[in-house]
Amino acid sequence: MAEQKKKILIVDDDVFLLDMYAMKFNQNNFEVNTATDGADAIEKLKGGFIPDVILLDVIMPKMDGFEMLQQIND
């Protein structure tokens, strides 16, 4: 039986870095979901995506990584 892929949520406002990380993790057998800011990431989490790992940029417009972490922990 095949091992289930680990899920990762990558949050970054730099689209080049976001695409690069997503490609690398996909190549290494991760199920990747991406978001361009903290608010978008929270919506994905509320929508039912449950990642094993979150790779989070801390300096972003709209909602930065620190604000996102605060909302997740509340």
Z-matrix of the N, CA and C atoms (Angstrom, degrees):
N
C 1 1.455
C 2 1.528 1 109.67
N 3 1.321 2 116.83 1 135.87
C 4 1.461 3 122.26 2 -177.85
C 5 1.525 4 110.80 3 -72.47
N 6 1.334 5 114.14 4 142.24
C 7 1.462 6 120.20 5 177.62
C 8 1.525 7 109.13 6 -72.39
N 9 1.351 8 116.12 7 139.36
C 10 1.461 9 120.84 8 179.82
C 11 1.527 10 109.69 9 -72.03
N 12 1.338 11 115.63 10 138.80
C 13 1.460 12 120.62 11 179.69
C 14 1.519 13 110.69 12 -66.39
N 15 1.336 14 116.18 13 141.45
C 16 1.457 15 121.57 14 171.95
C 17 1.522 16 107.96 15 -75.53
N 18 1.334 17 115.78 16 142.52
C 19 1.459 18 121.66 17 -178.13
C 20 1.521 19 110.06 18 -99.79
N 21 1.330 20 115.41 19 136.52
C 22 1.454 21 120.62 20 178.61
C 23 1.525 22 109.29 21 -131.93
N 24 1.327 23 115.45 22 138.38
C 25 1.461 24 122.24 23 173.82
C 26 1.522 25 106.83 24 -110.05
N 27 1.325 26 116.37 25 120.56
C 28 1.464 27 121.40 26 179.47
C 29 1.521 28 107.81 27 -108.41
N 30 1.339 29 115.97 28 124.64
C 31 1.455 30 121.65 29 -177.04
C 32 1.530 31 108.43 30 -121.29
N 33 1.332 32 116.13 31 115.12
C 34 1.467 33 120.91 32 -179.38
C 35 1.526 34 108.71 33 -159.91
N 36 1.327 35 117.33 34 139.78
C 37 1.461 36 120.88 35 179.04
C 38 1.523 37 112.28 36 -84.10
N 39 1.308 38 118.23 37 -12.15
C 40 1.461 39 122.98 38 177.59
C 41 1.533 40 107.76 39 -86.46
N 42 1.315 41 116.22 40 104.52
C 43 1.471 42 121.58 41 -173.95
C 44 1.525 43 111.50 42 -62.40
N 45 1.337 44 117.65 43 -36.06
C 46 1.464 45 120.11 44 178.33
C 47 1.524 46 110.15 45 -60.57
N 48 1.335 47 117.51 46 -49.84
C 49 1.464 48 120.90 47 179.61
C 50 1.526 49 111.35 48 -65.01
N 51 1.324 50 116.09 49 -40.73
C 52 1.463 51 120.84 50 179.34
C 53 1.530 52 110.65 51 -58.29
N 54 1.330 53 116.52 52 -47.78
C 55 1.463 54 120.77 53 179.08
C 56 1.528 55 111.93 54 -65.39
N 57 1.327 56 117.15 55 -39.89
C 58 1.460 57 120.94 56 -179.69
C 59 1.530 58 110.72 57 -64.04
N 60 1.336 59 116.87 58 -48.31
C 61 1.467 60 120.00 59 178.61
C 62 1.525 61 111.19 60 -62.41
N 63 1.325 62 116.83 61 -42.80
C 64 1.464 63 120.62 62 -179.74
C 65 1.522 64 110.64 63 -60.89
N 66 1.320 65 117.08 64 -43.88
C 67 1.459 66 120.84 65 179.48
C 68 1.533 67 111.07 66 -62.62
N 69 1.322 68 116.66 67 -46.37
C 70 1.468 69 120.64 68 -178.79
C 71 1.532 70 111.67 69 -63.50
N 72 1.326 71 117.21 70 -43.33
C 73 1.458 72 119.52 71 179.34
C 74 1.524 73 111.46 72 -68.94
N 75 1.340 74 117.83 73 -37.60
C 76 1.468 75 120.95 74 175.65
C 77 1.520 76 110.77 75 -61.04
N 78 1.324 77 117.31 76 -41.33
C 79 1.462 78 121.97 77 179.57
C 80 1.530 79 111.71 78 -65.30
N 81 1.328 80 116.11 79 -21.55
C 82 1.464 81 120.66 80 -178.58
C 83 1.524 82 111.93 81 -107.22
N 84 1.326 83 115.27 82 29.39
C 85 1.462 84 122.98 83 169.80
C 86 1.525 85 115.39 84 68.44
N 87 1.340 86 117.29 85 35.02
C 88 1.459 87 121.88 86 172.05
C 89 1.522 88 109.18 87 -102.12
N 90 1.322 89 116.33 88 148.55
C 91 1.464 90 120.57 89 167.95
C 92 1.524 91 105.68 90 -89.21
N 93 1.325 92 116.72 91 116.26
C 94 1.463 93 121.69 92 -171.51
C 95 1.522 94 110.94 93 -109.02
N 96 1.331 95 115.12 94 135.19
C 97 1.453 96 122.76 95 171.12
C 98 1.524 97 105.88 96 -127.42
N 99 1.332 98 118.24 97 141.92
C 100 1.460 99 120.72 98 -175.52
C 101 1.527 100 111.47 99 -124.93
N 102 1.324 101 114.51 100 157.72
C 103 1.463 102 122.28 101 175.51
C 104 1.527 103 107.85 102 -146.61
N 105 1.344 104 116.23 103 147.27
C 106 1.465 105 120.05 104 -177.86
C 107 1.520 106 113.71 105 -96.04
N 108 1.330 107 117.80 106 -4.35
C 109 1.464 108 121.13 107 173.37
C 110 1.525 109 109.11 108 -160.92
N 111 1.316 110 115.40 109 169.73
C 112 1.460 111 120.83 110 -176.78
C 113 1.514 112 113.79 111 -61.05
N 114 1.330 113 117.05 112 -37.95
C 115 1.467 114 120.21 113 -178.89
C 116 1.525 115 110.90 114 -64.55
N 117 1.328 116 116.49 115 -42.03
C 118 1.462 117 121.61 116 178.05
C 119 1.536 118 110.10 117 -63.62
N 120 1.319 119 116.43 118 -41.00
C 121 1.465 120 120.87 119 179.51
C 122 1.531 121 111.28 120 -63.68
N 123 1.319 122 116.58 121 -41.96
C 124 1.466 123 120.06 122 179.06
C 125 1.522 124 110.60 123 -63.47
N 126 1.326 125 117.54 124 -38.82
C 127 1.464 126 120.40 125 176.89
C 128 1.525 127 111.36 126 -62.20
N 129 1.326 128 117.12 127 -39.86
C 130 1.467 129 120.48 128 177.85
C 131 1.529 130 110.62 129 -64.73
N 132 1.328 131 116.68 130 -39.42
C 133 1.467 132 120.59 131 178.18
C 134 1.528 133 110.77 132 -66.56
N 135 1.331 134 116.16 133 -42.69
C 136 1.468 135 120.10 134 177.43
C 137 1.520 136 111.41 135 -65.45
N 138 1.333 137 116.61 136 -28.25
C 139 1.456 138 121.78 137 179.32
C 140 1.510 139 114.05 138 -76.10
N 141 1.333 140 116.55 139 -4.23
C 142 1.455 141 119.52 140 174.68
C 143 1.518 142 116.23 141 113.02
N 144 1.325 143 118.44 142 -4.37
C 145 1.467 144 119.32 143 177.14
C 146 1.520 145 108.71 144 -74.86
N 147 1.317 146 116.60 145 121.95
C 148 1.462 147 121.74 146 -179.10
C 149 1.531 148 108.11 147 -117.57
N 150 1.343 149 116.67 148 98.74
C 151 1.465 150 119.46 149 -177.63
C 152 1.523 151 112.10 150 -80.78
N 153 1.327 152 114.64 151 155.36
C 154 1.462 153 120.57 152 171.22
C 155 1.524 154 110.04 153 -80.89
N 156 1.341 155 115.17 154 -28.84
C 157 1.468 156 122.03 155 -177.53
C 158 1.521 157 108.92 156 -141.29
N 159 1.346 158 116.31 157 142.40
C 160 1.467 159 121.45 158 171.19
C 161 1.522 160 107.46 159 -119.08
N 162 1.331 161 116.09 160 121.82
C 163 1.462 162 122.66 161 173.81
C 164 1.518 163 105.58 162 -99.89
N 165 1.335 164 116.69 163 113.95
C 166 1.460 165 121.49 164 -165.69
C 167 1.521 166 112.48 165 -126.41
N 168 1.326 167 115.94 166 123.02
C 169 1.459 168 122.30 167 171.22
C 170 1.532 169 106.75 168 -74.42
N 171 1.313 170 118.08 169 142.29
C 172 1.469 171 118.89 170 -178.25
C 173 1.525 172 113.20 171 -97.05
N 174 1.339 173 118.00 172 -20.43
C 175 1.460 174 120.58 173 -178.84
C 176 1.529 175 108.49 174 -111.20
N 177 1.346 176 115.74 175 101.87
C 178 1.464 177 122.25 176 -179.45
C 179 1.521 178 108.88 177 -143.37
N 180 1.342 179 116.73 178 154.88
C 181 1.471 180 119.23 179 174.84
C 182 1.526 181 110.76 180 -73.04
N 183 1.301 182 117.43 181 173.14
C 184 1.470 183 125.35 182 -177.83
C 185 1.512 184 111.15 183 65.21
N 186 1.322 185 116.65 184 -78.34
C 187 1.468 186 121.42 185 179.34
C 188 1.528 187 107.61 186 -134.13
N 189 1.332 188 116.40 187 117.74
C 190 1.457 189 118.86 188 -179.04
C 191 1.533 190 110.93 189 -80.61
N 192 1.308 191 115.52 190 175.42
C 193 1.458 192 121.00 191 -176.98
C 194 1.516 193 113.66 192 -61.74
N 195 1.331 194 117.04 193 -36.41
C 196 1.464 195 119.87 194 179.77
C 197 1.525 196 111.21 195 -66.08
N 198 1.335 197 116.27 196 -42.66
C 199 1.464 198 120.08 197 177.54
C 200 1.530 199 111.17 198 -63.71
N 201 1.325 200 115.81 199 -39.04
C 202 1.464 201 119.83 200 178.69
C 203 1.529 202 110.70 201 -62.45
N 204 1.312 203 115.99 202 -47.25
C 205 1.472 204 119.58 203 178.50
C 206 1.519 205 111.69 204 -59.27
N 207 1.325 206 116.42 205 -40.26
C 208 1.465 207 120.78 206 179.14
C 209 1.525 208 110.28 207 -61.67
N 210 1.337 209 116.84 208 -44.55
C 211 1.460 210 120.02 209 -179.31
C 212 1.531 211 111.65 210 -67.73
N 213 1.322 212 117.31 211 -36.87
C 214 1.464 213 120.24 212 178.36
C 215 1.521 214 110.39 213 -65.34
N 216 1.325 215 116.66 214 -38.22
C 217 1.471 216 120.78 215 -177.72
C 218 1.521 217 114.30 216 -80.49
N 219 1.324 218 118.05 217 -12.85
C 220 1.472 219 120.59 218 179.10
C 221 1.505 220 112.69 219 -78.09
